[in-house]
Amino acid sequence: MKIRNTLAVALLLAATAFSPAQDVLTIAVFDFESKDEAVRDLGPKVSALLNAHLSANPNLITVERAELEKALGEQGLGLSGTVSADTAAKVGNLTGAKVLVTGRVFKVDKDLLMVSKIISTETSRVFGEMVQGGPAVPLPELAAQMAKRIGNTVHEKSATLVARTETYEERIARIKKSMASESRPVISVSISERHFSGPTIDPAAETELAKIAGDCGFKLTDNKSEVKAQIEITGEALSEFGMRKGNLVSCKARIELKVRETATGNLLIVDRQTSVAVDLTEQIAAKSALQNAAAELAERILPKLAR
């Protein structure tokens, strides 16, 4: 019995100490700038090499290039190194990345120099790294050196690159504070949900958005209630498996919403949010990603609905 109790305590301590979302960060690599004639074709090659090396880092989840291109294309942004601290937050919202990597490749005399910028999408902090090699040093070797430095910087500066985790109670208090009026309309929330590798048992996005709205003072209703909604929030949510790193699984989620006034049929708000979450199981990671995306949408939408 004593051995069993000791084992239970050990498992409990391990579970409470483990926080996948804080241990693993999502990172997106942009094409490095390579304008000089001598290095004109090296930018995309450096990006591909860095992405390959960083994806092997157990503490990092890399955003796939195709997904990055699609997300940025919707906003008219490119993969070239035009991202800055000012646009980092938008890119983070679109891709779920916590950290962005961009930079420049150029030659000084016969040496090849690679300079990178490591940008936080949450705190806007920027860190830099540089590697330099002579004619005898191949590009893959320089890229491997840079990837190692980037990985070390992200690990060492993670507390600065990622914003402090906000509690649910703090988020609710902040949303309430941002509302100009105490009046709250009656709202309904209906979000269809799909996970690509399995059935959806209960709608995580709908549940999270409705809970936040209720805790912020909004009156909730549905098709079984006698009270009719003044505002209808409808949308679609999807989640899918991202990748596996050891015991951890990452999932990506996207929610698209429409907010409509029922009396007039007027469309008030159209919005969407992408998020990434990491956990021990695919099901929980998918739900966490959906909950994160729903919470971000609630923070933007609910203050606009307070009358």
Residue pairs with C-beta under 8 A, 6 or more apart in sequence:
20 248
20 278
20 279
20 280
21 165
21 277
21 278
21 279
21 288
22 162
22 165
23 59
23 248
23 278
24 58
24 59
24 60
24 61
24 245
24 248
24 250
24 278
25 59
25 60
25 61
25 98
25 99
25 154
25 158
25 161
25 162
26 60
26 61
26 62
26 63
26 95
26 96
26 97
26 98
26 99
26 250
26 276
27 54
27 60
27 61
27 62
27 63
27 97
27 98
27 99
27 100
27 101
27 154
28 62
28 63
28 68
28 91
28 95
28 97
28 99
28 100
28 101
29 47
29 50
29 51
29 54
29 62
29 63
29 100
29 101
29 102
30 47
30 68
30 79
30 80
30 81
30 83
30 100
30 101
30 102
31 43
31 44
31 46
31 47
31 79
31 80
31 81
31 102
32 42
32 43
32 46
32 47
32 81
32 102
32 103
32 104
32 105
32 114
32 116
33 43
33 80
33 81
33 102
33 103
33 104
33 105
34 40
34 41
34 42
34 43
34 46
34 104
34 105
34 106
35 106
36 106
36 107
38 107
39 105
39 106
39 107
39 112
42 105
42 139
43 80
43 81
43 105
45 139
46 103
46 105
46 114
46 139
46 143
46 146
47 79
48 65
49 139
49 140
49 143
49 144
49 147
50 101
50 116
50 143
50 146
50 147
50 150
51 62
51 65
53 143
53 144
53 147
53 148
54 60
54 62
54 101
54 147
54 150
54 151
55 62
57 147
57 151
58 245
58 246
59 151
59 154
59 155
60 151
60 154
61 242
61 243
61 245
61 250
61 276
61 278
63 95
63 96
63 97
65 79
67 95
67 252
68 79
68 95
69 79
71 91
71 94
71 95
71 274
72 78
72 79
72 91
72 94
72 95
74 94
75 90
75 94
77 83
77 87
77 90
77 91
81 102
81 103
81 104
83 91
83 100
83 102
83 119
84 119
85 119
85 124
85 125
85 126
86 124
88 100
88 119
88 120
88 121
88 124
89 121
89 122
89 124
91 97
91 100
91 121
92 98
92 100
92 121
92 122
93 121
93 273
93 274
93 296
94 274
95 274
95 276
96 252
96 274
96 275
96 276
96 289
97 121
97 276
98 120
98 121
98 122
98 161
98 162
99 118
99 119
99 120
99 121
99 154
99 161
100 118
100 119
100 120
100 121
101 116
101 117
101 118
101 119
101 150
102 116
102 117
102 119
103 114
103 115
103 116
103 117
104 114
104 115
105 112
105 113
105 114
105 115
106 112
106 113
106 115
107 113
110 134
110 135
111 132
111 133
111 134
111 135
112 132
112 133
112 134
112 137
112 139
112 142
113 130
113 131
113 132
114 130
114 131
114 132
114 142
114 143
114 146
115 128
115 129
115 130
116 128
116 129
116 130
116 146
116 149
116 150
117 126
117 127
117 128
118 126
118 127
118 128
118 129
118 150
118 153
118 154
118 157
118 161
119 125
119 126
120 126
120 160
120 161
120 162
122 161
122 162
122 163
123 160
123 161
123 162
123 163
125 157
125 160
125 161
127 153
127 157
127 161
129 146
129 149
129 150
129 153
131 142
131 145
131 146
131 149
133 141
133 142
154 161
166 174
171 212
171 295
171 299
172 212
172 215
172 216
174 299
175 212
175 216
175 298
175 299
175 302
175 303
176 216
176 217
178 303
179 216
179 302
179 303
179 306
180 303
180 306
181 306
181 307
182 217
182 306
183 306
183 307
184 216
184 217
184 218
184 219
184 305
184 306
184 307
185 218
185 219
185 230
185 231
185 305
185 307
186 218
186 219
186 220
186 221
186 227
186 228
186 229
186 230
186 231
187 213
187 218
187 219
187 220
187 221
187 229
187 230
187 231
187 232
187 233
187 305
188 220
188 221
188 222
188 223
188 229
188 231
188 232
188 233
189 206
189 209
189 210
189 213
189 220
189 233
190 206
190 222
190 232
190 233
190 234
190 235
191 203
191 205
191 206
191 209
191 233
191 234
191 235
191 236
191 237
191 255
191 257
191 294
192 203
192 235
192 236
192 237
193 200
193 203
193 204
193 205
193 206
193 236
193 237
193 238
193 239
193 290
194 200
194 236
194 237
194 238
194 239
195 238
195 239
195 240
195 283
195 286
196 238
196 239
196 240
196 241
197 240
197 241
197 282
198 282
198 283
203 237
204 237
204 286
204 287
204 290
204 291
204 294
205 235
205 237
205 253
205 255
205 290
205 291
205 293
205 294
206 237
206 294
208 290
208 291
208 294
208 295
208 298
209 233
209 294
209 295
209 297
209 298
210 220
212 294
212 295
212 298
212 302
213 220
213 298
213 302
214 220
216 298
216 302
218 302
218 305
219 227
221 227
221 228
221 229
228 262
229 262
230 261
230 262
230 263
231 259
231 260
231 261
231 262
231 268
231 305
232 259
232 260
232 262
233 257
233 258
233 259
233 301
234 257
234 258
234 260
235 255
235 256
235 257
235 258
236 255
236 256
237 253
237 254
237 255
237 256
237 290
237 293
237 294
238 253
238 254
239 251
239 252
239 253
239 254
239 286
239 287
239 289
239 290
240 251
240 252
240 253
240 286
241 249
241 250
241 251
241 282
241 286
242 249
242 250
242 251
242 252
242 276
242 285
243 249
243 250
244 250
247 280
248 278
248 279
248 280
249 278
249 279
249 280
249 281
249 282
249 285
250 276
250 277
250 278
250 285
251 276
251 277
251 279
251 282
251 285
251 286
251 288
251 289
252 274
252 275
252 276
252 289
253 274
253 275
253 276
253 277
253 286
253 289
253 290
253 292
253 293
254 272
254 273
254 274
254 275
254 293
255 272
255 273
255 290
255 293
255 294
255 297
256 271
256 272
257 269
257 270
257 271
257 272
257 297
257 301
258 267
258 269
258 270
259 267
259 268
259 269
259 270
259 271
259 301
259 305
260 266
260 267
260 268
261 268
268 304
268 305
269 301
269 304
271 297
271 300
271 301
272 297
273 293
273 294
273 296
273 297
274 293
275 289
275 290
275 292
275 293
275 296
276 289
277 285
277 286
277 288
277 289
277 291
277 292
278 285
279 285
279 288
